Amino acid sequence: MSRRTLLRSTAVGVGAVTLPALLAACGSGPGGNKNEVTVGSNASDAVPKTAFQAAFDAYEKESGKKVKVNTKDHNDFQENINRYLQGTPDDVFMWFAGYRMQYFAEKGLLTDISDVWQGFTGFSDALKAQSTHAGKQYFVPYYYYPWAVFHRKSLFASKGYQQPKTWDEFIALAKQMSKDGTPVAFSDKDGWPAMGTFDYIDMRLNGYDFHKSLMAGKEAWTDPKVRNVFDTWRELMPYYQKGALGRTWEEAGQSLQQRKTGMAVFGMPHPGSQFPENERDDIDFFAFPEIDPQHGQGAVEAPIDGFLIARKSKNISGAKNLLTWLGKPKAEDVYLRHDPNNVAVNSGAETSGYSALQKKSAELVAGAQQISQFLDRDTRPDFASTVMIQAIQEFIGNPKDVDGLCNKIERQKKTIFSQTAD
């Protein structure tokens, strides 16, 4: 079954996928074990999986309590989150800030942790806002990572490539790179990686406010502003790796590491997890280029990941105790010692050991005028999964019929946004 089919069946609540096979929570039965907290984890890649385990081990040592981690494939976790939360979820689960959190809070599938937040320090008002729905907190932020255009420093130095600041310079660089090989790594088999490029082009052309309004269903996808996004994107496509719809993000990251491609629009962990440790210092990035000077490069895509408590948690007091610890700077310090591909959200976290890439990432986000979360986090999950994954993949497969594509998205958007989120 394809990822698109899985997502479609999940979002509308139908289909043949059985949740226990994908996201079975290994709970301890009715009432739960009060000395054990179960955690549903989407950290299936080796680096974050190891880092999270180190953090949970540190909590166990300090608290004397047990943490049982149930790790599932990252994509499977995201595709089946609706059923997971309505079924037999773990006490705590990993998820995303902003709209993605608010959506499930509105559906009554999360536990209010406003009491936990009363003891927190080091979180900005902006972070608290990303963790809040209807005046209550439901989310503990843990780290963030920016999206940008990543490349090898050594490749740019050896070839004399210069980091572009504008779209015209970006296209000129891609044209220059094409003489030496494939300029841009590109993948969308997973259904979400190309969304980052759409987001950036839209924010650079039309501004952050328009992009947020578009994601909220308040703008028409037939608006010339949206059509211009796809038309502009099409300028970059001749410089992409061929066969993007059959390539995973890991494979695209590996092509960057192997010098088969020159650059890629990625989140910070994506190239970081595909480079061996002794080569990570060679990773660099530049902010997604300016297209319209009116909007510049002020908006930065920087998703925030963290923890929530399911409403059906069997051990809410234990879950709150774990989240109280995870919200402390030292909890982030433990994690980041094992995963240098993210940036701490708590101002009290230790940053002296940051790599050059982490420092540059923190500076990029600190200087941002606006911060977006990512297309599939900034809009309704059902719209992202049943409409936008297919739409962007259709565009990649046939980038010429922009009018037809935008008309189709708008029809589907009207149907979905006219419905109450179920």
C-alpha positions as a Markdown table, in Angstrom:
| # | Residue | x | y | z |
|---|---|---|---|---|
| 1 | Met | 0.0 | 0.0 | 0.0 |
| 2 | Ser | 1.4 | 3.4 | -1.0 |
| 3 | Arg | 2.0 | 6.2 | 1.5 |
| 4 | Arg | -0.6 | 8.3 | -0.3 |
| 5 | Thr | -3.2 | 5.5 | 0.1 |
| 6 | Leu | -2.3 | 5.2 | 3.8 |
| 7 | Leu | -2.6 | 8.9 | 4.4 |
| 8 | Arg | -5.9 | 9.1 | 2.5 |
| 9 | Ser | -7.4 | 6.2 | 4.5 |
| 10 | Thr | -6.2 | 7.7 | 7.8 |
| 11 | Ala | -7.4 | 11.2 | 7.3 |
| 12 | Val | -11.0 | 10.2 | 6.4 |
| 13 | Gly | -11.1 | 7.4 | 8.9 |
| 14 | Val | -11.7 | 4.6 | 6.4 |
| 15 | Gly | -9.7 | 1.9 | 4.6 |
| 16 | Ala | -8.1 | -1.4 | 5.4 |
| 17 | Val | -5.1 | -0.4 | 7.5 |
| 18 | Thr | -5.2 | -1.9 | 10.9 |
| 19 | Leu | -3.7 | 0.3 | 13.6 |
| 20 | Pro | -2.4 | -2.4 | 16.0 |
| 21 | Ala | 0.0 | -3.6 | 13.3 |
| 22 | Leu | 1.5 | -0.1 | 12.9 |
| 23 | Leu | 1.1 | 1.8 | 16.1 |
| 24 | Ala | 0.2 | -0.7 | 18.8 |
| 25 | Ala | 0.8 | 0.8 | 22.2 |
| 26 | Cys | 2.3 | -1.8 | 24.5 |
| 27 | Gly | 0.3 | -0.6 | 27.5 |
| 28 | Ser | 0.0 | -2.3 | 30.8 |
| 29 | Gly | -3.7 | -2.9 | 30.7 |
| 30 | Pro | -6.6 | -1.0 | 32.4 |
| 31 | Gly | -5.2 | 1.5 | 34.9 |
| 32 | Gly | -1.7 | 1.1 | 33.7 |
| 33 | Asn | 1.5 | 0.7 | 35.7 |
| 34 | Lys | 1.9 | 3.8 | 37.8 |
| 35 | Asn | 5.7 | 3.4 | 38.0 |
| 36 | Glu | 6.0 | 3.2 | 34.2 |
| 37 | Val | 5.3 | 5.7 | 31.5 |
| 38 | Thr | 5.0 | 4.5 | 27.9 |
| 39 | Val | 6.2 | 6.8 | 25.1 |
| 40 | Gly | 5.0 | 6.5 | 21.5 |
| 41 | Ser | 8.0 | 7.5 | 19.4 |
| 42 | Asn | 8.3 | 8.5 | 15.7 |
| 43 | Ala | 12.1 | 8.7 | 16.0 |
| 44 | Ser | 12.9 | 5.6 | 13.9 |
| 45 | Asp | 16.1 | 6.9 | 12.5 |
| 46 | Ala | 19.3 | 5.8 | 14.3 |
| 47 | Val | 20.6 | 9.2 | 15.5 |
| 48 | Pro | 17.4 | 10.6 | 17.1 |
| 49 | Lys | 16.4 | 7.2 | 18.4 |
| 50 | Thr | 19.8 | 6.9 | 20.3 |
| 51 | Ala | 19.5 | 10.5 | 21.5 |
| 52 | Phe | 16.0 | 10.1 | 22.9 |
| 53 | Gln | 16.9 | 6.9 | 24.6 |
| 54 | Ala | 19.8 | 8.7 | 26.3 |
| 55 | Ala | 17.3 | 11.3 | 27.6 |
| 56 | Phe | 14.9 | 8.7 | 28.9 |
| 57 | Asp | 17.7 | 6.8 | 30.5 |
| 58 | Ala | 18.7 | 10.0 | 32.3 |
| 59 | Tyr | 15.2 | 10.6 | 33.5 |
| 60 | Glu | 15.0 | 7.0 | 34.8 |
| 61 | Lys | 18.2 | 7.4 | 36.7 |
| 62 | Glu | 17.0 | 10.7 | 38.3 |
| 63 | Ser | 13.4 | 9.7 | 39.0 |
| 64 | Gly | 13.6 | 6.0 | 39.7 |
| 65 | Lys | 10.6 | 5.6 | 37.3 |
| 66 | Lys | 10.6 | 3.5 | 34.1 |
| 67 | Val | 10.1 | 4.7 | 30.6 |
| 68 | Lys | 9.0 | 2.2 | 28.0 |
| 69 | Val | 9.6 | 3.5 | 24.4 |
| 70 | Asn | 7.5 | 2.1 | 21.6 |
| 71 | Thr | 9.2 | 3.2 | 18.4 |
| 72 | Lys | 7.4 | 3.1 | 15.0 |
| 73 | Asp | 8.5 | 4.0 | 11.5 |
| 74 | His | 8.3 | 7.8 | 11.2 |
| 75 | Asn | 6.0 | 7.8 | 8.2 |
| 76 | Asp | 3.7 | 5.1 | 9.6 |
| 77 | Phe | 3.4 | 7.1 | 12.9 |
| 78 | Gln | 2.4 | 10.2 | 11.1 |
| 79 | Glu | 0.0 | 8.4 | 8.7 |
| 80 | Asn | -1.9 | 6.7 | 11.5 |
| 81 | Ile | -1.9 | 9.3 | 14.3 |
| 82 | Asn | -5.7 | 9.8 | 14.2 |
| 83 | Arg | -6.4 | 6.2 | 14.9 |
| 84 | Tyr | -3.6 | 5.9 | 17.3 |
| 85 | Leu | -5.0 | 8.7 | 19.5 |
| 86 | Gln | -8.5 | 7.3 | 19.3 |
| 87 | Gly | -7.4 | 3.8 | 20.0 |
| 88 | Thr | -5.0 | 2.7 | 22.8 |
| 89 | Pro | -2.2 | 5.3 | 22.7 |
| 90 | Asp | 0.9 | 5.5 | 24.8 |
| 91 | Asp | 0.9 | 7.8 | 27.8 |
| 92 | Val | 3.2 | 10.3 | 26.1 |
| 93 | Phe | 3.8 | 10.6 | 22.4 |
| 94 | Met | 6.1 | 12.7 | 20.1 |
| 95 | Trp | 4.5 | 15.1 | 17.8 |
| 96 | Phe | 4.6 | 18.7 | 16.4 |
| 97 | Ala | 3.8 | 22.2 | 17.6 |
| 98 | Gly | 1.3 | 24.7 | 16.1 |
| 99 | Tyr | -1.6 | 23.6 | 14.0 |
| 100 | Arg | -0.8 | 19.9 | 14.2 |
| 101 | Met | -1.0 | 20.0 | 18.0 |
| 102 | Gln | -4.0 | 22.4 | 18.0 |
| 103 | Tyr | -6.0 | 20.1 | 15.7 |
| 104 | Phe | -5.9 | 17.2 | 18.1 |
| 105 | Ala | -6.5 | 19.5 | 21.1 |
| 106 | Glu | -9.7 | 20.7 | 19.4 |
| 107 | Lys | -10.8 | 17.1 | 18.9 |
| 108 | Gly | -10.4 | 16.4 | 22.6 |
| 109 | Leu | -7.6 | 13.8 | 22.1 |
| 110 | Leu | -5.0 | 15.5 | 24.3 |
| 111 | Thr | -4.5 | 16.1 | 28.0 |
| 112 | Asp | -4.3 | 19.7 | 29.2 |
| 113 | Ile | -0.8 | 20.3 | 30.8 |
| 114 | Ser | -1.2 | 23.9 | 31.7 |
| 115 | Asp | -0.3 | 23.0 | 35.3 |
| 116 | Val | 3.0 | 21.5 | 34.0 |
| 117 | Trp | 3.7 | 24.8 | 32.1 |
| 118 | Gln | 3.4 | 26.8 | 35.3 |
| 119 | Gly | 6.7 | 25.5 | 36.5 |
| 120 | Phe | 8.6 | 26.0 | 33.2 |
| 121 | Thr | 11.3 | 28.6 | 32.6 |
| 122 | Gly | 13.3 | 29.4 | 29.5 |
| 123 | Phe | 10.5 | 29.1 | 27.0 |
| 124 | Ser | 9.7 | 32.3 | 25.0 |
| 125 | Asp | 6.2 | 33.6 | 24.5 |
| 126 | Ala | 6.3 | 32.5 | 20.9 |
| 127 | Leu | 7.1 | 28.9 | 22.0 |
| 128 | Lys | 4.3 | 29.0 | 24.5 |
| 129 | Ala | 1.9 | 30.2 | 21.8 |
| 130 | Gln | 2.9 | 27.3 | 19.6 |
| 131 | Ser | 2.1 | 25.0 | 22.5 |
| 132 | Thr | -1.3 | 26.5 | 23.3 |
| 133 | His | -4.9 | 26.0 | 22.1 |
| 134 | Ala | -7.9 | 28.0 | 23.5 |
| 135 | Gly | -5.8 | 29.3 | 26.3 |
| 136 | Lys | -4.5 | 25.9 | 27.5 |
| 137 | Gln | -1.1 | 24.3 | 27.0 |
| 138 | Tyr | -0.9 | 20.8 | 25.5 |
| 139 | Phe | 2.7 | 20.6 | 24.2 |
| 140 | Val | 6.2 | 20.6 | 25.6 |
| 141 | Pro | 8.7 | 21.9 | 22.9 |
| 142 | Tyr | 12.0 | 20.0 | 22.8 |
| 143 | Tyr | 14.0 | 21.2 | 19.8 |
| 144 | Tyr | 13.6 | 22.8 | 16.4 |
| 145 | Tyr | 15.5 | 22.7 | 13.1 |
| 146 | Pro | 15.5 | 25.2 | 10.2 |
| 147 | Trp | 14.9 | 24.4 | 6.5 |
| 148 | Ala | 17.4 | 25.9 | 4.2 |
| 149 | Val | 19.5 | 25.0 | 1.1 |
| 150 | Phe | 22.2 | 22.6 | 2.3 |
| 151 | His | 25.5 | 21.8 | 0.6 |
| 152 | Arg | 29.1 | 20.7 | 1.2 |
| 153 | Lys | 31.4 | 23.5 | 2.1 |
| 154 | Ser | 34.3 | 21.7 | 0.4 |
| 155 | Leu | 32.4 | 21.3 | -2.9 |
| 156 | Phe | 31.6 | 24.9 | -3.1 |
| 157 | Ala | 35.2 | 25.9 | -2.3 |
| 158 | Ser | 36.7 | 23.5 | -4.8 |
| 159 | Lys | 34.3 | 24.6 | -7.6 |
| 160 | Gly | 34.3 | 28.3 | -6.8 |
| 161 | Tyr | 30.5 | 28.3 | -6.2 |
| 162 | Gln | 29.1 | 31.3 | -4.3 |
| 163 | Gln | 26.1 | 31.1 | -2.0 |
| 164 | Pro | 23.2 | 32.9 | -3.7 |
| 165 | Lys | 21.0 | 35.5 | -2.0 |
| 166 | Thr | 18.4 | 36.0 | -4.8 |
| 167 | Trp | 16.3 | 33.6 | -7.0 |
| 168 | Asp | 18.1 | 34.8 | -10.1 |
| 169 | Glu | 21.5 | 34.0 | -8.5 |
| 170 | Phe | 20.1 | 30.6 | -7.3 |
| 171 | Ile | 19.1 | 29.6 | -10.9 |
| 172 | Ala | 22.4 | 30.9 | -12.2 |
| 173 | Leu | 24.3 | 28.8 | -9.7 |
| 174 | Ala | 22.2 | 25.7 | -10.6 |
| 175 | Lys | 23.0 | 26.4 | -14.3 |
| 176 | Gln | 26.7 | 26.6 | -13.4 |
| 177 | Met | 26.5 | 23.4 | -11.4 |
| 178 | Ser | 24.9 | 21.5 | -14.2 |
| 179 | Lys | 28.2 | 21.7 | -16.1 |
| 180 | Asp | 29.8 | 19.6 | -13.3 |
| 181 | Gly | 26.9 | 17.2 | -12.5 |
| 182 | Thr | 23.4 | 17.3 | -11.0 |
| 183 | Pro | 22.8 | 20.6 | -9.2 |
| 184 | Val | 19.9 | 19.8 | -6.8 |
| 185 | Ala | 19.1 | 16.7 | -4.9 |
| 186 | Phe | 15.3 | 16.1 | -5.0 |
| 187 | Ser | 12.9 | 13.5 | -3.6 |
| 188 | Asp | 9.2 | 13.2 | -2.9 |
| 189 | Lys | 8.5 | 9.4 | -2.7 |
| 190 | Asp | 7.7 | 10.1 | 1.0 |
| 191 | Gly | 5.1 | 12.6 | 0.0 |
| 192 | Trp | 6.3 | 15.6 | 2.2 |
| 193 | Pro | 9.9 | 16.6 | 1.3 |
| 194 | Ala | 8.9 | 18.8 | -1.6 |
| 195 | Met | 6.4 | 20.7 | 0.6 |
| 196 | Gly | 9.4 | 22.7 | 2.0 |
| 197 | Thr | 10.2 | 24.1 | -1.4 |
| 198 | Phe | 6.6 | 25.1 | -2.0 |
| 199 | Asp | 6.4 | 26.9 | 1.4 |
| 200 | Tyr | 9.5 | 28.9 | 0.8 |
| 201 | Ile | 8.6 | 30.0 | -2.7 |
| 202 | Asp | 5.2 | 31.0 | -1.6 |
| 203 | Met | 6.6 | 33.0 | 1.4 |
| 204 | Arg | 9.3 | 34.6 | -0.7 |
| 205 | Leu | 6.8 | 35.6 | -3.5 |
| 206 | Asn | 3.7 | 36.4 | -1.5 |
| 207 | Gly | 4.8 | 36.9 | 2.1 |
| 208 | Tyr | 4.3 | 35.0 | 5.3 |
| 209 | Asp | 0.8 | 36.3 | 6.0 |
| 210 | Phe | -0.6 | 35.2 | 2.7 |
| 211 | His | 1.0 | 31.8 | 3.1 |
| 212 | Lys | -0.5 | 31.3 | 6.6 |
| 213 | Ser | -3.9 | 32.4 | 5.3 |
| 214 | Leu | -3.6 | 30.0 | 2.3 |
| 215 | Met | -2.8 | 27.1 | 4.7 |
| 216 | Ala | -5.8 | 28.1 | 6.8 |
| 217 | Gly | -8.1 | 27.7 | 3.8 |
| 218 | Lys | -8.8 | 31.4 | 3.6 |
| 219 | Glu | -7.2 | 32.1 | 0.2 |
| 220 | Ala | -8.1 | 30.6 | -3.2 |
| 221 | Trp | -5.7 | 28.2 | -4.8 |
| 222 | Thr | -6.8 | 29.7 | -8.1 |
| 223 | Asp | -5.4 | 33.1 | -7.1 |
| 224 | Pro | -2.7 | 34.2 | -9.6 |
| 225 | Lys | -0.4 | 34.5 | -6.6 |
| 226 | Val | -0.5 | 30.7 | -6.1 |
| 227 | Arg | -0.2 | 29.9 | -9.8 |
| 228 | Asn | 2.9 | 32.1 | -9.7 |
| 229 | Val | 4.4 | 29.9 | -7.0 |
| 230 | Phe | 4.2 | 26.8 | -9.3 |
| 231 | Asp | 5.4 | 28.8 | -12.3 |
| 232 | Thr | 8.4 | 30.0 | -10.4 |
| 233 | Trp | 9.1 | 26.5 | -9.0 |
| 234 | Arg | 9.1 | 25.2 | -12.6 |
| 235 | Glu | 12.2 | 27.3 | -13.3 |
| 236 | Leu | 14.2 | 25.1 | -10.9 |
| 237 | Met | 13.0 | 21.7 | -12.1 |
| 238 | Pro | 15.5 | 21.3 | -15.0 |
| 239 | Tyr | 18.2 | 21.2 | -12.4 |
| 240 | Tyr | 16.7 | 18.5 | -10.2 |
| 241 | Gln | 17.6 | 14.9 | -9.9 |
| 242 | Lys | 15.4 | 12.9 | -12.2 |
| 243 | Gly | 13.0 | 10.3 | -10.8 |
| 244 | Ala | 12.1 | 12.3 | -7.6 |
| 245 | Leu | 8.8 | 10.4 | -7.1 |
| 246 | Gly | 10.7 | 7.2 | -6.7 |
| 247 | Arg | 13.4 | 8.5 | -4.3 |
| 248 | Thr | 13.2 | 8.8 | -0.5 |
| 249 | Trp | 14.6 | 11.7 | 1.4 |
| 250 | Glu | 17.3 | 9.5 | 2.8 |
| 251 | Glu | 18.5 | 8.6 | -0.7 |
| 252 | Ala | 18.5 | 12.3 | -1.7 |
| 253 | Gly | 20.6 | 13.1 | 1.4 |
| 254 | Gln | 23.0 | 10.3 | 0.5 |
| 255 | Ser | 23.5 | 11.7 | -3.0 |
| 256 | Leu | 24.5 | 15.0 | -1.4 |
| 257 | Gln | 26.9 | 13.2 | 0.9 |
| 258 | Gln | 28.4 | 11.2 | -2.0 |
| 259 | Arg | 28.8 | 14.4 | -4.1 |
| 260 | Lys | 26.4 | 13.2 | -6.7 |
| 261 | Thr | 24.4 | 16.4 | -6.2 |
| 262 | Gly | 25.4 | 19.9 | -5.2 |
| 263 | Met | 22.7 | 21.2 | -2.9 |
| 264 | Ala | 19.2 | 20.3 | -1.5 |
| 265 | Val | 16.3 | 22.1 | 0.2 |
| 266 | Phe | 16.1 | 20.2 | 3.4 |
| 267 | Gly | 15.6 | 20.4 | 7.1 |
| 268 | Met | 18.8 | 20.4 | 9.2 |
| 269 | Pro | 18.5 | 16.8 | 10.4 |
| 270 | His | 18.0 | 15.4 | 6.9 |
| 271 | Pro | 21.6 | 15.8 | 5.5 |
| 272 | Gly | 23.0 | 15.6 | 9.0 |
| 273 | Ser | 21.7 | 12.1 | 9.5 |
| 274 | Gln | 23.0 | 10.9 | 6.2 |
| 275 | Phe | 26.6 | 12.2 | 6.7 |
| 276 | Pro | 29.1 | 10.2 | 8.8 |
| 277 | Glu | 30.2 | 11.9 | 11.9 |
| 278 | Asn | 33.6 | 12.8 | 10.5 |
| 279 | Glu | 32.0 | 14.6 | 7.6 |
| 280 | Arg | 29.3 | 16.7 | 9.4 |
| 281 | Asp | 31.6 | 19.7 | 9.7 |
| 282 | Asp | 31.5 | 19.9 | 5.9 |
| 283 | Ile | 27.8 | 20.6 | 5.9 |
| 284 | Asp | 26.8 | 24.2 | 5.3 |
| 285 | Phe | 23.6 | 26.0 | 4.2 |
| 286 | Phe | 22.3 | 29.3 | 2.9 |
| 287 | Ala | 18.9 | 30.8 | 3.6 |
| 288 | Phe | 16.3 | 30.1 | 0.8 |
| 289 | Pro | 16.9 | 32.9 | -1.7 |
| 290 | Glu | 14.9 | 36.2 | -1.9 |
| 291 | Ile | 12.4 | 36.3 | -4.8 |
| 292 | Asp | 10.5 | 39.5 | -4.1 |
| 293 | Pro | 12.5 | 42.2 | -2.3 |
| 294 | Gln | 9.2 | 43.2 | -0.5 |
| 295 | His | 9.4 | 40.0 | 1.5 |
| 296 | Gly | 13.1 | 39.3 | 1.4 |
| 297 | Gln | 14.3 | 36.3 | 3.4 |
| 298 | Gly | 12.6 | 37.2 | 6.6 |
| 299 | Ala | 10.4 | 34.1 | 6.9 |
| 300 | Val | 12.1 | 30.9 | 8.0 |
| 301 | Glu | 10.7 | 27.4 | 8.1 |
| 302 | Ala | 11.6 | 26.0 | 11.5 |
| 303 | Pro | 9.5 | 23.1 | 12.7 |
| 304 | Ile | 9.3 | 22.5 | 16.4 |
| 305 | Asp | 9.1 | 18.9 | 17.8 |
| 306 | Gly | 8.1 | 17.9 | 21.3 |
| 307 | Phe | 5.9 | 15.8 | 23.6 |
| 308 | Leu | 2.2 | 15.6 | 24.4 |
| 309 | Ile | 0.0 | 13.5 | 26.6 |
| 310 | Ala | -2.8 | 11.5 | 25.1 |
| 311 | Arg | -6.3 | 12.0 | 26.6 |
| 312 | Lys | -6.5 | 8.2 | 26.9 |
| 313 | Ser | -3.2 | 8.0 | 28.8 |
| 314 | Lys | -3.3 | 5.2 | 31.5 |
| 315 | Asn | -0.8 | 7.1 | 33.7 |
| 316 | Ile | -1.4 | 10.8 | 33.4 |
| 317 | Ser | 0.4 | 11.7 | 36.7 |
| 318 | Gly | 3.5 | 9.7 | 35.5 |
| 319 | Ala | 3.2 | 11.3 | 32.1 |
| 320 | Lys | 3.2 | 14.8 | 33.6 |
| 321 | Asn | 6.2 | 14.0 | 35.7 |
| 322 | Leu | 8.1 | 12.9 | 32.6 |
| 323 | Leu | 7.1 | 16.1 | 30.7 |
| 324 | Thr | 8.1 | 18.2 | 33.6 |
| 325 | Trp | 11.6 | 16.8 | 33.4 |
| 326 | Leu | 11.7 | 17.0 | 29.6 |
| 327 | Gly | 10.9 | 20.7 | 29.8 |
| 328 | Lys | 14.1 | 21.4 | 31.7 |
| 329 | Pro | 17.3 | 22.6 | 30.0 |
| 330 | Lys | 19.3 | 19.6 | 31.2 |
| 331 | Ala | 16.9 | 17.3 | 29.3 |
| 332 | Glu | 17.6 | 19.0 | 26.1 |
| 333 | Asp | 21.4 | 19.0 | 26.9 |
| 334 | Val | 21.3 | 15.2 | 27.2 |
| 335 | Tyr | 19.5 | 14.8 | 23.9 |
| 336 | Leu | 21.7 | 17.2 | 21.9 |
| 337 | Arg | 24.9 | 15.6 | 23.1 |
| 338 | His | 23.8 | 12.6 | 21.0 |
| 339 | Asp | 22.1 | 14.5 | 18.1 |
| 340 | Pro | 23.9 | 17.5 | 16.7 |
| 341 | Asn | 21.3 | 18.0 | 14.0 |
| 342 | Asn | 18.8 | 20.0 | 16.0 |
| 343 | Val | 18.8 | 23.2 | 18.1 |
| 344 | Ala | 17.5 | 23.5 | 21.7 |
| 345 | Val | 14.4 | 25.6 | 22.3 |
| 346 | Asn | 15.0 | 26.3 | 26.0 |
| 347 | Ser | 17.1 | 29.5 | 26.6 |
| 348 | Gly | 18.7 | 27.7 | 29.5 |
| 349 | Ala | 20.2 | 24.9 | 27.4 |
| 350 | Glu | 23.9 | 24.6 | 27.1 |
| 351 | Thr | 25.1 | 25.8 | 23.7 |
| 352 | Ser | 28.8 | 26.0 | 24.2 |
| 353 | Gly | 29.3 | 22.7 | 22.5 |
| 354 | Tyr | 27.2 | 23.5 | 19.5 |
| 355 | Ser | 28.7 | 22.7 | 16.1 |
| 356 | Ala | 29.2 | 25.5 | 13.6 |
| 357 | Leu | 26.1 | 24.2 | 11.8 |
| 358 | Gln | 24.0 | 24.4 | 15.0 |
| 359 | Lys | 25.3 | 27.9 | 15.7 |
| 360 | Lys | 24.4 | 29.1 | 12.2 |
| 361 | Ser | 21.0 | 27.5 | 12.4 |
| 362 | Ala | 20.3 | 29.2 | 15.8 |
| 363 | Glu | 21.3 | 32.5 | 14.3 |
| 364 | Leu | 19.1 | 32.0 | 11.2 |
| 365 | Val | 16.0 | 31.4 | 13.3 |
| 366 | Ala | 16.9 | 34.1 | 15.9 |
| 367 | Gly | 17.0 | 36.6 | 13.1 |
| 368 | Ala | 13.8 | 35.5 | 11.5 |
| 369 | Gln | 10.9 | 37.9 | 11.2 |
| 370 | Gln | 8.4 | 35.1 | 11.0 |
| 371 | Ile | 8.6 | 31.3 | 11.6 |
| 372 | Ser | 6.5 | 28.8 | 9.8 |
| 373 | Gln | 6.2 | 25.1 | 10.8 |
| 374 | Phe | 5.9 | 23.3 | 7.5 |
| 375 | Leu | 3.0 | 22.8 | 5.1 |
| 376 | Asp | 1.7 | 19.6 | 6.6 |
| 377 | Arg | 1.9 | 21.1 | 10.1 |
| 378 | Asp | 0.5 | 24.5 | 9.2 |
| 379 | Thr | -2.8 | 23.3 | 7.7 |
| 380 | Arg | -5.4 | 20.7 | 8.4 |
| 381 | Pro | -3.9 | 17.2 | 8.4 |
| 382 | Asp | -6.7 | 15.9 | 6.2 |
| 383 | Phe | -6.0 | 18.6 | 3.6 |
| 384 | Ala | -2.3 | 18.0 | 3.7 |
| 385 | Ser | -2.6 | 14.3 | 3.4 |
| 386 | Thr | -5.5 | 13.8 | 1.0 |
| 387 | Val | -4.9 | 16.8 | -1.3 |
| 388 | Met | -1.5 | 18.4 | -1.1 |
| 389 | Ile | 0.7 | 15.3 | -1.2 |
| 390 | Gln | -1.0 | 14.1 | -4.4 |
| 391 | Ala | -1.1 | 17.6 | -5.8 |
| 392 | Ile | 2.6 | 18.3 | -5.4 |
| 393 | Gln | 3.4 | 14.9 | -6.7 |
| 394 | Glu | 1.2 | 15.5 | -9.7 |
| 395 | Phe | 3.0 | 18.8 | -10.3 |
| 396 | Ile | 6.4 | 17.1 | -10.1 |
| 397 | Gly | 5.2 | 14.5 | -12.6 |
| 398 | Asn | 3.6 | 17.1 | -15.0 |
| 399 | Pro | 4.6 | 20.7 | -14.2 |
| 400 | Lys | 2.9 | 22.2 | -17.2 |
| 401 | Asp | -0.8 | 22.1 | -16.3 |
| 402 | Val | -0.7 | 24.6 | -13.4 |
| 403 | Asp | -4.2 | 26.0 | -14.1 |
| 404 | Gly | -5.7 | 22.5 | -14.0 |
| 405 | Leu | -3.8 | 21.7 | -10.8 |
| 406 | Cys | -4.8 | 24.8 | -9.0 |
| 407 | Asn | -8.5 | 24.4 | -10.0 |
| 408 | Lys | -8.4 | 20.8 | -8.6 |
| 409 | Ile | -6.8 | 21.9 | -5.3 |
| 410 | Glu | -9.4 | 24.7 | -4.8 |
| 411 | Arg | -12.3 | 22.3 | -5.4 |
| 412 | Gln | -11.0 | 19.8 | -2.9 |
| 413 | Lys | -10.1 | 22.6 | -0.4 |
| 414 | Lys | -13.6 | 24.0 | -0.4 |
| 415 | Thr | -15.0 | 20.5 | 0.4 |
| 416 | Ile | -12.6 | 19.8 | 3.2 |
| 417 | Phe | -12.6 | 23.2 | 4.9 |
| 418 | Ser | -16.4 | 23.3 | 4.8 |
| 419 | Gln | -16.4 | 20.2 | 7.0 |
| 420 | Thr | -15.9 | 20.0 | 10.7 |
| 421 | Ala | -12.6 | 18.3 | 11.6 |
| 422 | Asp | -13.6 | 14.9 | 12.8 |
